[in-house]
Amino acid sequence: MTSYSRQDAIRILRISIHQLQGWERAGLIPQQQTYSFQDLGQLRILRALREEAVSAASIRHSILAMKAVGGMANPLLEARVVRTGTRLAFRHHGAMVDPIRRQLLFDFERAEADDSPTVTPEPAPLRRTAAAEPRGLQDRFLAAVQAEEAGEKQQAISLYEEILDLDPRYAAAYINLGTIAFHLREYDRAERLYRRATEVDPAYVLAYFDLGNVLDELGRLDESIAAYRQAVALAPRYADAHYNLALAFERLEKPRAALRHWQAYLKIDQCGPWAEHARAQIRKLLSRETLSIASRANRFIPPRKGTAALEIL
């Protein structure tokens, strides 16, 4: 097998030694003195992602999550990396996976190239892969999603209910059925469906996020915050959950808690209108906090015993 030195890799990929060392420090690649052709392929992918301003932390979290949920030794080589907004997804065996949210995504690129796509649409839990799922359920689920997209809500509802009759632990069907109920303003039913999804799959991040949304609509902010927090506990880089937590804490007039989540959101998503809104809220909250702190010192407060004090000589 042909091997390449560090200098060879730097020359071939047209990167600097500082870039290479930075990727090593970030844990994106192991430090080594020689590279195989496959290693160069991995480095090329990292270079492309960094050129697209994908943060090293985001890449590292996605790789670790894909190793955990996909059982892969090296996701960058065993699957194709796809950028989806501020996160990374991986195409593998005909499916597109968001490993941080632990769900399959609808592969629009593949659907455009194939008039009869077989990819499971979003959202579907990773543990229900096409290989392990009965074909009848997969076909029904795909038909239900297509009915939703065509505006045929009643047909979609019937199909999701059929799926749940056949398999009461099909979490994705509860989620999609709950979302239809949510849009129909049937919030109590949506809550029941989302809660059931969390019961049958306690690691299903989207279930907690959607539950948080419906509880927010019902005005039960404390419960909503608890649901969003569970989503963040399962997926710490779930930007939307941090965003909604920040909004909820602002409504509860808890500026410091809101500030933490605005800042967490910006670490994940630094571009676009939502990021600009987050920055504006941070500026506003910091300004209010500064004024609040300043207003507390409107009279002389003598020093506590045992503390140093200024003395006029």
C-alpha positions, 0 to 999 in steps of 0.5 A: 500500500502506498504511504504518504508523509505529512509533507506529502499530505500537505502538498497534495491537499494544499493545506498548511501544517497549522491546519493539519495540527489544528484538526489533530488537536480538535480530535478530527483525525489522529496524529500520525506521520504517514497516511494511506490513500484513504487517509488523504480522502478523509483529510480532503473531506475535512478540508472541504467542510472547513472551507464551508465554515462548518466548525470543528466542534460540529464536525467532531460531534457529528462524527462521534454521534454517527459512530454511536448510532451507526456502528461505524469506525470511520463515518467520513470514509464509510458514509458520504457527508452532507451538510444540512443547514448548520449540521452534518448528515451522512448518506449510508446504504440508501438512507440519509442520517442526522446522527445528533437528532437520531433520525433519518432525513428525506433525501431530496437529492436522491428523490429527484434522481429516482422517481420511486425513492425507497428512502424513509422520509423524515422523521424516522428513528434510527433504530428502525432501519429499512433492513429491520423494519417490516416492508408493509410498515415502511410502505405505509409510512412512505405513503402516509408522508406522501399523502401529507405532502399532497395535502390529503391529511385524512388519508395520512391520518388513516395510514399512521393509525394503521401503522400503530395498530400493527406496531404500537411502538412505531415512534415516528408514526406517533410523531407525524400523527401528533404534528398533524393534530398540532397543525389542526390545533388539536393540542391535547391530542398532539400532546398525548401522541408526543408523550407516547412517542417519548414512552416507546422511544425515550432516546427520540430527541424530536419527540421531546422537542415537539412535546415542548412546542405543544406544551408551549402552545398550551401555556404550560411553560415549566413543562415545556422547558422540561421537555426542551431540556430533555431534548438538549440532554439527549442532543446538546447541539440541538440548536432549535431546542436552545432557541426555544429554551431562550424564548421560554426563559425570557417569557418567564423573566429569567434573563440569565437562563435565557442568555445561556441558551442564546449563547449556546444557540450561537455556538451552533448556528452563527449565520442567518436571521435566527442567529441575528435575532439571537445576537440582538437578544444577547445585546439586549439582555446584557444591556439590561443586566448591566443597568440592573447591576449599576442601579443596585449601587445607588448608596454607600454600602460599608465593607463587611468585617474582615474585608479590605477597605480604602482609607483616606490618608 
